Amino acid sequence: MTPLCFSPAGWVDRFLKEDAALFSRLMEIYGNNGGLVKGRAELMVRCLKIHRDRFASDQPVLIERVPAKLNVLGSHIDHRGAPTNAIAVNREIFFCFSKNDTPEITVCNADPAYGGRRVPIPAPSRGLRLNNNEEWLQHTQALLDRRKADNTATDWEHKIAAVPGYLRRMLFPERPLRGFRAAVLGDIPVGCGLSSSSALVVGVFDIMNACNDLGISDQELVLHAGLAEWYVGTRGGAGDHAGIKLSRRGRVTALQTVPDLSVRGSAVLPEQYRIVVFDSGIKADKTGNARNTFNEKVACYEFGELFLWEYVEAKTPGFVERLLEERKHLVHAAKRICLADAVRHLSREDLISYLKGLPRAIRRKELRERFAGDRDKLEALFSTHPEPEKGYDLRAVMAFGVSEVERSEKTVSLLSQGDIRRFADFLNFSHDGDRVADIRPGARARKDVEDAFLDSYEGPLSDLSGDYHCSHPDIDRMADIALSAGALGARIPGAGLGGSLIVLAEERKVEDIRAAMEREYCANPPAPLLPPITAIPIEGAGLI
């Protein structure tokens, strides 16, 4: 579909007159929801007027829209080879932009807290090329260390600069790249678990792709954008970016990004149920203090997988080598073998045995001694965060990972069958694994990594929780309030450490839950409770 392109005045005129062609396109994105379409149109008009006033130009403008992404189920496992079950949500960032002939990106944010930024695109040079993801990791870590020293590590400019930095270092070291001028306006709550940071990165990547005729497909863009965000200092995968770009209107979409990108299926949530997002008021900024915890958990997975491949090779000699051979064609894969491969390959009994064989905690000294041949990989991971005081909680994190992979792989099937009660159980088991406060009545999280429990456990792996420990006490309190008020399921989305709570409930119960949250959570809130968002699945990111 050819993107629409008009002067700012031409766009505004078409919006105000409800131009048939334009509004037909909007309905393809948002569905037959007149109120939603009207509200989105009003935001785009505001953004167009900001572009007109800021840049004083009647140059043709394009509109890039980038939705929030809600991970309905599948936390912390997109970089472990498992699918995340995502919807693109009816909250967005809009870029009204015009192409530059110069190698510079100029952005003006409608929110005065962010303001404007000018980001130069590095000049072409063969010497800038990095050869692999490990070199990109080292490069971005050095940049982060420099920003920490300058006290600029949390500036939103880095989320803009991530894309030209990645393009120049990893894809196009010698090709001239042009920039753009953009007004930016959005209504995605920041630090709320709706992937606002990744939305910025995807939007800039989409625009750079269009302005420079780079020919990067949507699937390739998703994987590149996930790596580009390492520039900010996080070390996650491309699950958020896939959900933002590839989700489809009206559906929960299962998206796998590691070791390669695939759409594993989709399903419609039964119409009498709603997914509602409650903002806790606790902000989790992955460019700030939360980054260390985020990177520590990713490192736990990496260390746990070193033990895992030893175990798999003992059970099935040659399996790892065969898998690597099958995937040697994956040029851009950040990981070629991962936790989800073992979960699919090993029996339930083998996985329980593997978990029991893991150390409960392990220090860096022990890791260096045990995996001396992987010293470079270990040191690169160590550099992303301080050493945990009590060591790395390998068994607790890997137990969460194994069980979350099981839950995530079964989600689309459950929704397709209409088994909403079992799906709700999965939400609750997932949140129990992230809890940091007291466990809800009847739950057993943090006990299911003990030898005695695992020895006698006869249930499915999906019903374990482990202990990933990336929730927040106030969000745990919100989950308990929601469940007591009639919610079927509740869990923290995104990277955790703050943000929001997603609640699954019958439509008739939503108001009761909102009232209970207002009454009980707001009796002693960290911040005033914002109006909840009823998540309407819309189309993934792209040009209008």
C-alpha positions as CSV (number, residue, x, y, z in Angstrom):
1,M,0.0,0.0,0.0
2,T,1.5,3.4,-1.0
3,P,1.8,5.8,1.9
4,L,-0.2,9.0,1.8
5,C,1.9,12.1,1.5
6,F,0.5,15.7,1.7
7,S,1.5,19.1,3.0
8,P,0.6,19.6,6.7
9,A,-2.3,21.8,5.5
10,G,-3.4,19.2,3.0
11,W,-3.4,16.5,5.7
12,V,-5.4,18.7,8.2
13,D,-7.9,19.5,5.5
14,R,-8.5,15.9,4.7
15,F,-8.9,15.0,8.4
16,L,-11.3,17.8,9.0
17,K,-13.4,16.9,6.0
18,E,-13.3,13.1,6.9
19,D,-11.9,12.3,3.5
20,A,-13.3,8.9,2.4
21,A,-10.0,7.4,1.3
22,L,-8.1,8.5,4.4
23,F,-10.8,7.3,6.8
24,S,-11.1,4.0,5.0
25,R,-7.4,3.5,5.7
26,L,-7.9,4.5,9.3
27,M,-10.6,1.9,9.7
28,E,-8.3,-0.8,8.3
29,I,-5.9,0.1,11.2
30,Y,-8.4,0.7,14.0
31,G,-11.5,-1.3,13.1
32,N,-15.1,-0.1,12.9
33,N,-14.9,1.9,16.1
34,G,-15.9,5.5,15.3
35,G,-14.8,6.8,18.7
36,L,-11.4,5.3,18.5
37,V,-10.9,6.5,14.9
38,K,-11.9,10.0,15.8
39,G,-9.6,10.2,18.8
40,R,-6.7,8.9,16.8
41,A,-7.4,11.4,14.0
42,E,-7.4,14.3,16.5
43,L,-4.0,13.4,17.8
44,M,-2.6,13.2,14.3
45,V,-4.0,16.6,13.5
46,R,-2.3,18.0,16.6
47,C,1.0,16.5,15.5
48,L,0.7,17.9,12.0
49,K,0.1,21.4,13.4
50,I,3.2,21.1,15.6
51,H,5.3,20.1,12.6
52,R,3.9,23.1,10.6
53,D,4.6,25.5,13.4
54,R,8.1,24.1,14.4
55,F,9.6,23.8,11.0
56,A,7.6,26.5,9.2
57,S,7.5,24.5,6.0
58,D,4.8,23.3,3.5
59,Q,7.0,20.5,2.4
60,P,5.2,17.1,1.9
61,V,4.8,15.2,5.2
62,L,4.3,11.5,5.9
63,I,2.8,10.1,9.1
64,E,4.3,7.1,10.9
65,R,2.1,5.6,13.7
66,V,3.7,3.2,16.2
67,P,1.4,1.5,18.7
68,A,2.0,0.4,22.2
69,K,2.6,-3.3,22.6
70,L,1.1,-5.4,25.3
71,N,2.6,-8.8,26.0
72,V,-0.5,-10.7,27.1
73,L,1.5,-13.7,28.1
74,G,5.2,-14.7,27.6
75,S,7.3,-12.4,29.9
76,H,11.1,-12.4,29.8
77,I,11.4,-15.3,27.3
78,D,11.4,-13.6,23.9
79,H,15.2,-13.7,23.9
80,R,15.0,-17.4,24.9
81,G,13.4,-18.6,21.6
82,A,9.8,-18.7,22.8
83,P,6.9,-16.8,21.3
84,T,5.4,-13.8,23.1
85,N,1.6,-13.4,22.8
86,A,1.1,-9.8,21.8
87,I,-1.4,-7.2,20.9
88,A,-0.8,-3.8,19.5
89,V,-2.8,-1.5,21.8
90,N,-4.8,1.6,21.1
91,R,-2.1,3.9,22.4
92,E,0.5,5.3,20.0
93,I,3.4,7.5,19.1
94,F,2.9,9.6,15.9
95,F,5.7,10.9,13.8
96,C,4.8,13.6,11.3
97,F,8.0,13.8,9.3
98,S,9.6,15.2,6.2
99,K,12.8,14.0,4.6
100,N,16.1,15.8,5.0
101,D,18.7,16.1,2.4
102,T,21.3,16.3,5.2
103,P,22.6,13.5,7.5
104,E,20.8,14.7,10.6
105,I,17.6,13.8,12.5
106,T,15.7,16.7,14.0
107,V,12.9,15.8,16.4
108,C,10.5,18.0,18.3
109,N,8.5,16.3,21.0
110,A,5.1,17.7,21.8
111,D,5.8,16.9,25.5
112,P,7.8,19.8,26.9
113,A,9.5,17.4,29.3
114,Y,11.4,15.9,26.4
115,G,11.7,18.9,24.0
116,G,13.7,18.8,20.8
117,R,16.9,17.0,19.8
118,R,19.3,17.1,16.9
119,V,21.0,13.8,16.2
120,P,23.8,13.7,13.6
121,I,24.2,10.6,11.5
122,P,27.8,9.4,11.5
123,A,29.6,10.0,8.2
124,P,30.2,7.0,6.0
125,S,33.5,5.1,6.6
126,R,34.5,1.5,6.0
127,G,36.3,1.6,9.4
128,L,33.0,1.9,11.3
129,R,31.8,-1.6,10.4
130,L,31.3,-4.1,13.3
131,N,31.4,-7.7,12.4
132,N,29.0,-9.4,14.7
133,N,26.6,-8.9,17.6
134,E,29.3,-9.4,20.2
135,E,31.2,-6.5,18.8
136,W,28.0,-4.4,18.8
137,L,27.5,-5.4,22.5
138,Q,31.0,-4.2,23.4
139,H,30.6,-1.0,21.4
140,T,27.2,-0.1,23.0
141,Q,28.6,-0.9,26.5
142,A,31.5,1.5,26.0
143,L,29.0,4.2,24.9
144,L,26.9,3.5,27.9
145,D,29.9,3.8,30.3
146,R,30.7,7.1,28.7
147,R,27.2,8.4,29.2
148,K,27.2,7.3,32.8
149,A,30.3,9.3,33.4
150,D,28.7,12.3,31.7
151,N,25.4,11.8,33.6
152,T,23.4,11.6,30.3
153,A,22.5,7.9,30.3
154,T,18.8,8.5,30.6
155,D,18.3,11.1,27.8
156,W,15.6,10.1,25.3
157,E,17.9,11.2,22.5
158,H,19.7,7.8,22.8
159,K,16.5,6.0,21.6
160,I,16.6,8.2,18.5
161,A,20.3,7.8,18.0
162,A,20.2,4.0,18.4
163,V,18.9,3.5,14.8
164,P,21.4,5.6,12.8
165,G,24.1,4.3,15.1
166,Y,23.1,0.7,14.3
167,L,22.6,1.3,10.6
168,R,26.1,2.8,10.3
169,R,28.0,0.3,12.4
170,M,26.2,-2.9,11.4
171,L,24.5,-2.6,8.0
172,F,25.6,0.4,5.9
173,P,29.1,1.7,7.0
174,E,29.8,3.3,3.6
175,R,26.4,4.3,2.3
176,P,25.3,7.9,2.6
177,L,22.2,8.2,4.9
178,R,19.8,11.1,4.9
179,G,17.9,12.1,8.0
180,F,14.4,13.6,8.6
181,R,12.6,16.3,10.5
182,A,9.7,15.2,12.7
183,A,7.2,16.3,15.2
184,V,6.5,13.6,17.7
185,L,3.3,13.2,19.8
186,G,2.2,10.2,21.7
187,D,-0.1,8.9,24.4
188,I,1.7,5.7,25.4
189,P,2.3,5.9,29.2
190,V,6.0,5.9,29.9
191,G,7.5,3.2,32.1
192,C,4.2,1.4,32.2
193,G,5.1,-1.9,30.5
194,L,3.7,-0.9,27.2
195,S,7.0,-0.7,25.4
196,S,7.2,3.0,24.8
197,S,11.0,2.9,24.4
198,S,10.9,0.2,21.8
199,A,8.1,2.0,20.0
200,L,10.4,5.0,19.5
201,V,13.1,2.8,18.1
202,V,10.7,1.0,15.7
203,G,9.3,4.3,14.5
204,V,12.7,5.8,13.8
205,F,13.8,2.6,12.1
206,D,10.7,2.6,9.9
207,I,11.3,6.2,8.9
208,M,15.0,5.8,8.2
209,N,14.1,2.8,6.0
210,A,11.6,4.9,4.1
211,C,13.7,8.0,3.8
212,N,16.7,6.1,2.4
213,D,15.0,3.4,0.4
214,L,16.9,0.8,2.3
215,G,14.6,-2.1,1.3
216,I,14.5,-3.7,4.8
217,S,11.5,-5.9,5.1
218,D,9.2,-5.8,8.1
219,Q,10.6,-9.1,9.4
220,E,14.2,-7.9,9.1
221,L,13.4,-4.6,10.6
222,V,12.0,-6.2,13.7
223,L,15.2,-8.2,14.4
224,H,17.5,-5.2,13.6
225,A,15.4,-2.9,15.9
226,G,15.8,-5.3,18.8
227,L,19.6,-5.2,18.4
228,A,19.6,-1.5,17.8
229,E,18.0,-0.9,21.2
230,W,21.1,-2.3,22.8
231,Y,22.5,1.2,22.1
232,V,20.4,2.4,25.0
233,G,22.0,-0.1,27.4
234,T,19.5,-2.9,27.7
235,R,20.3,-6.4,26.4
236,G,16.9,-7.8,25.5
237,G,15.5,-9.4,22.4
238,A,13.1,-8.3,19.7
239,G,9.9,-9.5,21.2
240,D,8.6,-6.0,21.9
241,H,9.6,-4.8,18.5
242,A,7.8,-7.7,16.8
243,G,4.6,-7.1,18.7
244,I,4.7,-3.4,17.8
245,K,5.3,-4.0,14.1
246,L,3.7,-7.3,13.3
247,S,0.6,-7.5,15.5
248,R,-2.8,-7.6,13.7
249,R,-6.0,-5.8,14.4
250,G,-8.4,-7.7,16.6
251,R,-6.1,-10.6,17.4
252,V,-3.6,-11.9,20.0
253,T,-0.5,-12.9,17.9
254,A,2.2,-15.4,18.9
255,L,5.5,-14.0,17.6
256,Q,8.9,-15.8,17.9
257,T,12.0,-13.7,17.2
258,V,14.8,-16.1,18.3
259,P,16.7,-17.7,16.6
260,D,14.6,-16.4,13.6
261,L,11.4,-14.6,13.2
262,S,8.1,-16.5,12.8
263,V,4.4,-15.9,13.4
264,R,3.3,-18.9,15.4
265,G,-0.4,-18.3,15.1
266,S,-3.1,-15.9,16.4
267,A,-6.4,-16.0,18.1
268,V,-9.3,-13.8,19.0
269,L,-10.1,-13.1,22.7
270,P,-13.8,-14.2,23.3
271,E,-15.9,-11.1,23.0
272,Q,-17.4,-11.2,26.5
273,Y,-13.9,-10.8,28.0
274,R,-11.7,-7.7,28.3
275,I,-8.0,-7.1,28.9
276,V,-7.6,-3.9,31.0
277,V,-4.4,-2.1,31.8
278,F,-4.0,-0.4,35.2
279,D,-1.0,2.0,35.5
280,S,0.5,1.5,39.0
281,G,2.3,4.9,39.0
282,I,5.6,3.1,39.5
283,K,7.9,4.0,36.6
284,A,10.5,1.5,35.4
285,D,13.0,3.2,33.3
286,K,15.3,0.6,31.5
287,T,17.8,3.4,30.9
288,G,18.1,4.0,34.6
289,N,18.5,2.0,37.8
290,A,16.2,-0.8,36.6
291,R,18.7,-1.6,33.8
292,N,21.1,-3.4,36.1
293,T,18.3,-5.8,37.3
294,F,17.1,-6.4,33.8
295,N,20.6,-7.2,32.6
296,E,21.3,-9.4,35.6
297,K,18.3,-11.6,34.8
298,V,19.3,-11.9,31.2
299,A,22.7,-13.0,32.4
300,C,21.1,-15.6,34.6
301,Y,19.5,-17.1,31.6
302,E,22.8,-17.2,29.7
303,F,24.6,-18.9,32.5
304,G,21.7,-21.3,33.0
305,E,21.9,-22.2,29.4
306,L,25.6,-23.1,29.7
307,F,24.6,-25.7,32.2
308,L,21.6,-26.7,30.0
309,W,23.7,-27.6,27.0
310,E,25.9,-29.8,29.1
311,Y,22.8,-31.6,30.3
312,V,21.3,-31.9,26.8
313,E,24.5,-33.3,25.4
314,A,24.6,-35.9,28.1
315,K,21.0,-36.9,27.3
316,T,21.1,-36.6,23.5
317,P,24.7,-36.5,22.2
318,G,25.1,-34.4,19.1
319,F,21.7,-32.6,19.5
320,V,23.3,-29.2,19.9
321,E,25.7,-29.6,17.0
322,R,22.9,-30.8,14.7
323,L,20.8,-27.7,15.7
324,L,23.7,-25.4,15.0
325,E,24.2,-26.9,11.6
326,E,20.5,-26.5,10.7
327,R,20.7,-22.8,11.6
328,K,24.1,-21.8,10.2
329,H,22.3,-19.8,7.5
330,L,20.8,-17.4,10.1
331,V,23.0,-14.4,9.4
332,H,21.4,-12.0,11.9
333,A,20.6,-14.4,14.7
334,A,21.7,-13.1,18.1
335,K,21.3,-16.7,19.4
336,R,21.1,-19.9,17.4
337,I,20.2,-22.3,20.3
338,C,18.2,-21.3,23.3
339,L,16.1,-22.4,26.2
340,A,13.0,-23.0,24.2
341,D,14.8,-25.6,22.1
342,A,15.4,-27.7,25.2
343,V,11.9,-27.2,26.5
344,R,10.5,-28.6,23.2
345,H,13.1,-31.4,23.0
346,L,13.4,-32.7,26.6
347,S,10.8,-34.6,28.5
348,R,9.0,-33.1,31.5
349,E,11.1,-35.5,33.8
350,D,14.3,-34.4,32.1
351,L,13.6,-30.7,32.6
352,I,12.7,-31.3,36.3
353,S,16.0,-33.2,36.7
354,Y,17.9,-30.4,34.9
355,L,16.4,-27.8,37.3
356,K,17.3,-29.9,40.3
357,G,20.9,-30.1,39.1
358,L,21.3,-26.3,38.9
359,P,23.0,-24.4,41.7
360,R,20.6,-22.3,43.8
361,A,23.1,-19.4,43.6
362,I,26.5,-19.1,41.9
363,R,29.3,-16.5,42.1
364,R,31.3,-15.1,39.2
365,K,34.4,-16.8,40.4
366,E,32.7,-20.2,40.2
367,L,31.3,-19.4,36.7
368,R,34.8,-18.4,35.5
369,E,36.2,-21.7,36.8
370,R,33.3,-23.9,35.5
371,F,33.1,-22.3,32.0
372,A,36.7,-21.3,31.3
373,G,36.3,-21.8,27.6
374,D,33.5,-19.2,27.5
375,R,35.5,-16.5,29.3
376,D,34.9,-13.7,26.7
377,K,31.1,-14.3,26.8
378,L,31.1,-14.3,30.6
379,E,33.1,-11.1,30.9
380,A,30.8,-9.3,28.4
381,L,27.8,-10.3,30.4
382,F,29.4,-9.3,33.7
383,S,30.2,-5.9,32.3
384,T,26.4,-5.0,32.0
385,H,25.6,-5.0,35.7
386,P,27.2,-5.3,39.2
387,E,27.6,-8.7,40.7
388,P,24.6,-9.7,42.8
389,E,25.4,-9.7,46.5
390,K,24.3,-13.3,47.0
391,G,25.2,-14.6,43.6
392,Y,23.1,-15.4,40.6
393,D,19.8,-17.2,41.3
394,L,20.1,-19.7,38.5
395,R,17.6,-22.3,39.5
396,A,14.9,-19.8,40.4
397,V,15.3,-17.9,37.1
398,M,15.5,-21.0,34.9
399,A,12.4,-22.5,36.6
400,F,10.5,-19.4,35.7
401,G,11.9,-19.6,32.1
402,V,11.0,-23.2,31.6
403,S,7.4,-22.8,32.8
404,E,6.8,-19.5,31.0
405,V,8.0,-21.1,27.7
406,E,5.4,-23.9,28.3
407,R,2.6,-21.3,29.0
408,S,3.5,-19.1,26.1
409,E,3.6,-21.9,23.6
410,K,0.0,-23.1,24.6
411,T,-1.7,-19.6,24.7
412,V,-3.0,-19.4,21.1
413,S,-4.4,-22.9,21.3
414,L,-6.2,-22.2,24.6
415,L,-7.7,-19.0,23.2
416,S,-8.7,-20.7,20.0
417,Q,-10.5,-23.4,22.1
418,G,-12.2,-20.7,24.2
419,D,-10.6,-22.1,27.4
420,I,-10.4,-18.8,29.1
421,R,-10.2,-20.2,32.6
422,R,-7.0,-22.1,31.9
423,F,-5.6,-19.1,30.2
424,A,-6.4,-17.0,33.3
425,D,-4.5,-19.6,35.4
426,F,-1.5,-19.1,33.1
427,L,-1.6,-15.4,33.8
428,N,-1.7,-15.9,37.5
429,F,1.1,-18.5,37.5
430,S,3.2,-16.1,35.4
431,H,2.7,-13.2,37.8
432,D,3.4,-15.5,40.8
433,G,6.9,-16.0,39.3
434,D,7.5,-12.3,39.1
435,R,6.1,-11.5,42.6
436,V,8.3,-9.7,45.2
437,A,5.6,-9.3,47.9
438,D,3.8,-12.0,49.8
439,I,2.3,-14.7,47.7
440,R,-1.4,-14.7,47.1
441,P,-3.4,-17.3,49.0
442,G,-3.2,-20.7,47.4
443,A,-0.1,-20.0,45.4
444,R,3.2,-21.7,45.8
445,A,5.8,-19.5,43.9
446,R,9.3,-19.6,45.4
447,K,8.6,-23.0,46.9
448,D,8.6,-24.8,43.5
449,V,12.3,-24.6,43.1
450,E,13.0,-26.6,46.3
451,D,14.3,-30.2,45.9
452,A,11.6,-31.6,48.1
453,F,8.8,-30.0,46.0
454,L,10.3,-31.0,42.7
455,D,10.8,-34.6,43.9
456,S,7.1,-35.0,44.6
457,Y,5.6,-32.7,41.9
458,E,3.4,-34.5,39.3
459,G,1.8,-31.5,37.6
460,P,2.6,-29.9,34.2
461,L,5.6,-27.6,33.9
462,S,3.2,-24.8,32.9
463,D,1.9,-24.7,36.4
464,L,5.2,-23.9,38.0
465,S,6.3,-20.3,38.6
466,G,9.9,-20.2,39.7
467,D,11.1,-16.9,40.9
468,Y,12.1,-14.2,38.4
469,H,11.4,-11.5,41.0
470,C,10.8,-8.5,38.7
471,S,7.5,-7.3,40.0
472,H,6.9,-4.5,42.5
473,P,5.1,-4.6,45.9
474,D,2.5,-2.1,44.8
475,I,1.8,-4.0,41.6
476,D,1.5,-7.3,43.6
477,R,-1.0,-5.5,45.8
478,M,-3.0,-4.3,42.7
479,A,-3.1,-7.9,41.4
480,D,-4.6,-9.2,44.7
481,I,-7.2,-6.4,44.7
482,A,-8.2,-7.2,41.1
483,L,-8.5,-10.9,41.8
484,S,-10.5,-10.3,44.9
485,A,-12.9,-8.0,42.9
486,G,-13.7,-10.7,40.3
487,A,-10.8,-10.7,37.8
488,L,-10.0,-14.1,36.4
489,G,-6.3,-13.3,35.9
490,A,-3.8,-10.6,36.5
491,R,-0.1,-10.2,35.8
492,I,2.7,-7.6,35.3
493,P,3.6,-7.1,31.6
494,G,6.9,-6.0,30.0
495,A,10.2,-6.1,31.7
496,G,8.7,-5.5,35.1
497,L,10.2,-3.6,38.0
498,G,7.3,-1.1,37.8
499,G,4.8,-0.2,35.2
500,S,1.3,-1.6,34.9
501,L,-0.9,-4.5,35.7
502,I,-3.0,-6.3,33.0
503,V,-6.3,-7.8,34.1
504,L,-8.4,-10.3,32.4
505,A,-12.1,-10.1,33.3
506,E,-15.6,-10.6,32.1
507,E,-16.8,-7.3,30.6
508,R,-19.5,-7.1,33.3
509,K,-16.9,-7.2,36.1
510,V,-14.6,-4.4,34.7
511,E,-16.3,-1.6,36.5
512,D,-16.3,-3.5,39.8
513,I,-12.6,-4.1,39.5
514,R,-12.0,-0.4,38.6
515,A,-14.0,0.7,41.6
516,A,-12.1,-1.7,43.9
517,M,-8.8,-0.4,42.6
518,E,-9.8,3.2,43.1
519,R,-11.0,2.4,46.6
520,E,-8.3,0.1,47.9
521,Y,-5.2,1.0,45.9
522,C,-5.8,4.7,46.1
523,A,-6.1,4.6,49.8
524,N,-2.3,4.6,50.0
525,P,-1.1,5.0,46.4
526,P,2.4,5.8,45.1
527,A,0.7,8.1,42.6
528,P,-2.9,8.9,41.6
529,L,-4.5,6.1,39.7
530,L,-4.8,7.0,36.0
531,P,-7.9,5.9,34.1
532,P,-7.5,2.3,33.1
533,I,-6.9,1.4,29.4
534,T,-9.2,-1.1,27.9
535,A,-6.9,-2.8,25.4
536,I,-8.3,-2.8,21.9
537,P,-6.0,-4.8,19.5
538,I,-5.1,-2.6,16.5
539,E,-2.8,-3.0,13.5
540,G,1.0,-2.9,14.0
541,A,3.2,0.0,13.2
542,G,3.5,1.6,9.7
543,L,3.0,4.6,7.5
544,I,-0.5,5.9,7.0
